[in-house]
Amino acid sequence: MVAGVFSYTAATNFGARADIAGAARSARPSPVAGRSPDGSTSMARAHPARRPVTASPASPASPGSSWHAVPGSAVTAVGDSVLVASTPALQQALPGIYIDAQVGRQFYTGLSVIAALKARGLLRRIVVVDLGTNGTVTWAEISRLFAEIGKHRRLVLVNTFEDRSWEYEVNSTLAAAARDHPDVELANWYATVEHRTYLLWSDGIHPQPAGGLVYARMLKAAVEKAGNLPGPPAARPRVR
């Protein structure tokens, strides 16, 4: 089930919307054309941001005797336009996933969405949060997120890739939250796509359909790792 302002058709045609959005942000430094390692045309940043301190991209662990697959029916995902653009691929990778994604959504707005989903009984065992494209993330917001998630769910935080002033701050905050709490998994979209920007539309942010497939594989790996984390959920983070 998918909630949000875009239908599947709109999500797969996201490129036109992304081009319009990119043109509207004329004050942003323009990317310059480059070549990817496989020879494809890509978009390199004119003013590269500092590399965030993040973990390696999520990859499936070696299944052991206790390893189990995580069905989409166990997952709720809340996000912004990057999640909207990746929705068709996620529906294929994790059938049954519940997605609530909306263009322009910020982290603090997403917290209200999560609270509403929880009240309606739609917050499942694993919660994915992909909110960082449109603004900063504070430690107070991270603490509120953990309070909403509760002690009996696992959390997957997806970091961001965008040539915007808050990218480094957002990714550093999310990485620290995941690093300090073993019941949280970081889905590292930044590291996944930074050398494959040809998978993005010309705005350098939103994945094209092929990029959505890569995003879905990354997120599925992170969800499965979260679902197989050992032990009870750790203590919630403090406000910094």
C-alpha positions in Angstrom: 0.0 0.0 0.0 1.3 3.4 -0.8 0.2 6.8 0.6 1.2 10.2 -0.7 0.6 12.8 -3.4 2.0 10.9 -6.4 0.6 7.8 -8.2 3.0 5.1 -9.5 2.8 6.8 -13.0 3.8 10.1 -11.6 6.7 8.5 -9.7 8.0 6.8 -12.8 7.7 10.1 -14.7 9.5 11.9 -12.0 12.2 13.2 -14.3 10.0 15.9 -15.8 9.1 17.1 -12.3 12.7 16.9 -11.2 13.9 19.0 -14.2 11.3 21.7 -13.4 12.4 21.7 -9.7 16.0 21.9 -10.7 15.4 24.9 -13.0 13.5 26.6 -10.2 16.6 26.4 -8.0 18.8 28.5 -10.2 20.8 29.9 -7.3 22.1 26.4 -6.6 25.6 25.7 -8.1 25.1 24.0 -11.4 26.5 20.5 -11.9 28.9 19.9 -14.8 28.8 17.0 -17.2 31.3 14.2 -16.6 31.8 10.5 -17.4 31.1 7.6 -15.1 33.5 4.7 -14.7 31.6 2.7 -17.3 31.6 5.6 -19.8 28.1 6.8 -19.3 27.3 10.4 -19.0 27.0 11.6 -15.4 26.6 14.7 -13.5 29.6 15.8 -11.4 29.3 18.4 -8.7 30.7 21.8 -9.5 31.3 22.4 -5.8 31.6 19.0 -4.1 30.3 18.9 -0.5 32.5 17.5 2.3 32.2 13.7 2.4 29.9 12.8 5.3 31.1 10.4 8.1 29.0 7.4 7.3 29.1 3.7 7.3 29.6 1.5 4.2 26.6 0.9 2.0 24.3 -1.8 3.4 24.9 -5.2 1.9 23.3 -8.5 2.8 25.1 -10.4 5.5 26.0 -14.0 5.0 22.9 -15.9 5.9 23.4 -18.2 8.9 21.2 -20.7 10.6 19.2 -17.9 12.3 19.1 -15.5 9.3 15.6 -14.9 8.0 14.2 -12.9 5.2 12.1 -9.8 6.1 8.8 -9.5 4.2 7.5 -6.2 2.9 4.5 -6.7 5.1 6.8 -6.0 8.1 8.0 -2.7 6.8 6.6 0.9 7.0 8.5 3.5 5.1 8.1 7.3 5.5 9.9 9.7 3.2 10.1 12.5 0.8 10.5 12.8 -3.0 13.4 10.4 -3.2 11.2 7.7 -1.7 8.4 8.8 -4.1 10.7 8.3 -7.1 11.8 4.9 -5.8 8.3 3.6 -4.9 7.8 1.3 -8.0 11.1 -0.5 -7.4 10.5 -0.8 -3.7 7.1 -2.4 -4.4 8.9 -5.1 -6.5 11.8 -5.6 -4.0 9.6 -5.6 -0.9 6.0 -6.6 -1.8 3.5 -5.5 0.7 5.6 -2.6 2.1 3.6 0.4 3.3 4.9 3.6 1.9 3.9 7.1 2.9 6.0 9.5 0.8 5.4 13.1 -0.2 7.4 15.7 -2.2 8.8 18.5 -0.1 8.4 16.7 3.2 10.9 17.7 5.9 12.0 15.6 8.9 9.8 17.4 11.4 6.8 16.9 9.2 7.6 13.3 8.9 7.5 12.9 12.7 3.8 13.9 12.7 3.2 11.4 9.9 4.9 8.6 11.9 2.8 9.5 15.0 -0.4 9.4 12.9 0.5 6.0 11.4 1.3 4.7 14.8 -2.1 5.8 16.1 -3.8 4.0 13.1 -1.8 0.8 13.7 0.2 1.2 10.5 3.6 1.4 12.1 5.1 -2.0 11.5 8.0 -3.9 13.0 10.6 -2.2 10.9 10.3 1.5 10.2 12.3 3.2 7.3 12.8 6.9 7.5 14.1 8.7 4.4 13.8 12.4 5.3 16.7 14.7 4.8 16.4 16.0 1.2 14.6 19.2 2.1 16.2 20.5 5.3 18.2 19.9 8.4 17.7 17.2 11.1 18.2 18.0 14.8 19.0 15.8 17.7 15.8 16.8 19.3 14.0 15.5 16.2 16.0 12.2 16.4 15.0 11.8 20.0 11.4 12.4 19.2 11.7 9.8 16.4 13.0 7.2 18.8 10.1 8.0 21.2 7.6 7.4 18.4 9.2 4.2 17.2 9.2 2.7 20.6 11.2 -0.2 22.1 9.9 -3.0 20.0 10.6 -1.8 16.5 13.8 -1.6 14.4 14.7 1.6 12.6 16.4 2.1 9.2 17.7 5.6 8.6 18.4 6.6 5.0 20.9 9.3 4.4 20.9 11.8 1.6 22.8 12.7 -1.6 22.3 16.3 -2.7 24.4 19.4 -3.4 22.7 21.4 -0.7 24.2 23.2 2.4 22.7 20.8 4.9 23.8 17.5 3.3 26.8 17.0 5.5 25.1 17.9 8.7 22.1 15.6 8.0 24.3 12.7 7.0 26.6 13.2 10.0 23.6 13.3 12.4 22.1 10.2 10.9 25.4 8.3 10.9 25.9 9.2 14.6 22.4 8.0 15.5 23.0 4.7 13.8 26.5 4.3 15.1 25.5 4.9 18.7 22.5 2.6 18.7 22.9 -1.0 17.6 19.2 -1.5 16.9 19.4 1.1 14.1 20.6 0.4 10.6 22.0 3.1 8.3 21.0 2.8 4.6 23.8 4.7 3.0 22.3 6.2 -0.2 25.2 8.7 -0.3 27.9 6.1 -0.7 25.7 4.0 -2.9 25.1 6.7 -5.6 28.0 9.1 -5.2 30.0 7.5 -8.0 26.9 6.6 -10.1 25.2 9.9 -10.5 24.2 8.9 -14.0 21.4 7.1 -12.2 19.9 10.4 -11.1 17.8 12.9 -13.0 19.5 16.2 -14.0 18.7 17.8 -10.6 21.3 15.5 -9.2 19.0 14.3 -6.4 16.1 12.1 -7.6 16.7 8.6 -8.9 15.7 7.7 -12.4 14.0 4.3 -12.8 17.3 2.5 -12.9 18.4 4.4 -9.9 15.2 3.4 -8.1 16.2 -0.2 -8.6 19.6 0.4 -7.0 17.9 2.3 -4.2 15.5 -0.6 -3.6 18.3 -3.1 -3.5 20.2 -0.9 -1.0 17.1 -0.5 1.2 16.2 -4.1 1.1 19.6 -5.1 2.3 19.4 -2.5 5.2 15.9 -3.8 6.1 17.1 -7.4 6.2 20.1 -6.4 8.4 17.8 -4.5 10.7 15.4 -7.4 10.9 18.2 -9.8 11.9 19.9 -7.6 14.5 20.6 -9.6 17.6 19.3 -8.9 21.1 16.6 -6.5 22.4 16.5 -3.0 21.1 19.1 -0.7 22.7 18.4 2.3 24.9 17.0 5.3 23.1 19.3 8.2 22.2 19.7 11.2 24.4 19.1 14.8 23.3 22.4 16.4 22.3 
